Amino acid sequence: MTEIVLYGHPDSGHACKVALALSLADIPHRTVFVDIWAERATRPADFLAVSPLGEVPVLVIDGTPYFQSGAILMQIAERFGVLGGESAEGTARGRSILMWEANRIGMCLPQLKQAHVDQFVGWDPAVIKWLEGRFAVDAANFDVLLGDAPFLHGDAPGFGDVQVWGYVQWVREAGQEPTEKMQEWMDQMLALPAMRAPADFFPA
């Protein structure tokens, strides 16, 4: 039997992506909570042994570690033939969305969320304005990518949807408003039986 261990933390959108993918695909695994707010040297030795940068998420499959959420999602989809990985078309769609998200929404929303957590202390107003402008463009482009389908992969969610969910789930905590289409998509994602709150994916 394949042994799968996921190291993560509920505050990490990247770790939430991987946890959601495993849940959606109904892949048995064990999760390990890693306190990302603690000093790196104090993190579990077994985690540090498999995480080159001491960061979450790390997914270990039969002793082999994989890191960086996008790479992990592609590994899950293609290795297990799930979430779009069942076909060349679904895999290509997921890869394209994954790369778009990493450079766009996956860059601006985490920064805006953290700025709100910090109550903007130490944040240049010009940087905040730039990030908000970038999200506005990204949100409009999200609508284009979604089209008239319920999910970015069509009738069912794929690993591209999972990638985007990682930080869009906190769009309002980042001080932004989703478009109407984005909200409809968020509602569809939240209604999935496999969906969990971040704290439920990674209980302390």
N, C-alpha and C positions, 0 to 999 in steps of 0.2 A: 504494500500500500504506500502511495506517495505521501511523504510527510511535508507539510507546508506550515511555515511559521511566519507571521507578519508582525514586525515591530513598528509601533506608531504611537501617536498621541492625538487626542480629539481636536486640539488647536491647529493641527497640520492639515490643511486642505489636501495636500498631496497624499498624506497617509489615508485620509478619508476616501480618496479616489480608489485606492487599491482595495480598501475594506469593502467598499460598495461593489466593486467589480467581482470580488470573491463571493459576496452575498448574492448578487444577481445571478451568477453562474452556478450557485449552489455547490461551491467547491469546499470540501471540508478543510479546515485549517485551525490553527491556534494563534491567538493574538497575544502580544506582549506589550504592556504599557511601558513607554520610555518617557521619562520626564524631560522634555526638551527645554524646560526653563531652568534645569539644574546645570551645574558645571559639567562640562563634557567628561571630565575625568571621573565623575561620580556615577556616570551611567553604567548600567549592567555590563559586566565583562563579556558575557556571551554576545551582547549587542555590538560592543566595540570591536569584537573579533571578526564580525561579518560586515560591518559598516565602515568602508574606507574613510569616509569623511565624518563619521560620528553623527550622521543625520538620519532622520526618518523620512520616508519609509524605507525599510529593507524587507524584501520577501525572500525567504530561504526555502528552496524546493529541493528536497532530498540532499541537504547539505550544501547546495550551491546558492550563494547569495546574489540577489539582483537589487540594484538600487537605481534611483531616479524614477519617479512615478510614471512618466510617459513610457519609458523603456519597459517597466514592469507590466503596464497595461498591455503593451504589444505582446510581451511574453505570454501573459495569461490568455489573450485572445487567440494567438496562433498555436500555442502548445496544446490548449484544451479544446480548440475549435468552438469558441463561444463569443458572444457579444460582437458579432461581425466577423470574427475570425474563421467562421465556417466557409467563407467564400473569398475569392480574390477581390471582388467588388466591395464587399463589406470591410475587408482589411484595408483597402486603398482609401475608402471613405473615412475610416477611423484614423488612419495615419494623417490624412490631410487636416482633419479637424483638430487632432492632437497638436500638430505643429502650429496651427493657427492660434489655438488657445494659449500655448506656451509663450508665444510672442506678444499676445494681445491681452485678453481678459485675465489670463493667468499671471500677467505682470502687473497690471494696474490695480485690480481689486485687492490683492493682498496688501499692497502698499497703502491704499486708502483705508482699509480696515484697520491696519496698525496705526495709522495717523489718528483715527478716531479713538482707539484704545489709549493712545498717548495724549489725547485731548489737544492734539496739534502742537504740543510743546516740542520745539526743536525742528519743526517742519517748515520749510520755506513756503509761504503762500503761493508763490509762482509755481512751485513743484506740484502743489495740490491742484491748482487750476489746470496744469498740463495733464495730470493724471485723470481728472474729471473729464476733460475734453477728449482724452483718449478713450475712456470708457463709453462716452456718448457715441463715438464712431463704432466702437466694438459692438455695442448693443444693437445698433442699426444693422451692422453686418451679420450679427447673430440671426436677426429676423430673416435676412436673405438666405442664410445657410439652412435655417429651419424650413422655410417655405410653408407649405400647407400641411406638412406631416406632423404627427404628434411628437416625434423624436427626431433628432439629428440623423439617425440611421434609418428613419422611415417609420414603419409601423411598430417596431420594437426598439428598445434602447440598446445601443452598442457601446463600445469602449470610447468612442468620441463623446457620447453623452456623459459618460462617467467622468471623463477628463474635464469637461466644461463645468459639471456640477461641483467639483471640488471647491471652487471659490464663489461661484454664482450663488450657492446656498446662503452666503453671507452678504449678498448684495446690499441689503438695507443696513446691515451693521457697518458697511463701508460708506454709508451716507448717500447711496445711489438708489434710483428707482428703476425697476425693470420695465422694459417695454411690455405692451399687452401680450405680444406673442411669447416673450420670455417668461412672463408670469404664468401663462397657460402651460408652457413647457415645465416650469417649476412645479406646478400643481400636479402634472402628470408624473413627474419624478417622485414627488412626495407620496403619491398614491400607490407606488409600486410595493408589493408585499415584502420585498427584500430590503426596502429602505429602512435605515435606522438613523437615530440621532448620533452625532459624533461621539458623545459620551457613552453611548451604548455599543458602538463599534470598539471603543478602547476604554473599558472600565478600569479605573485606577486600582 
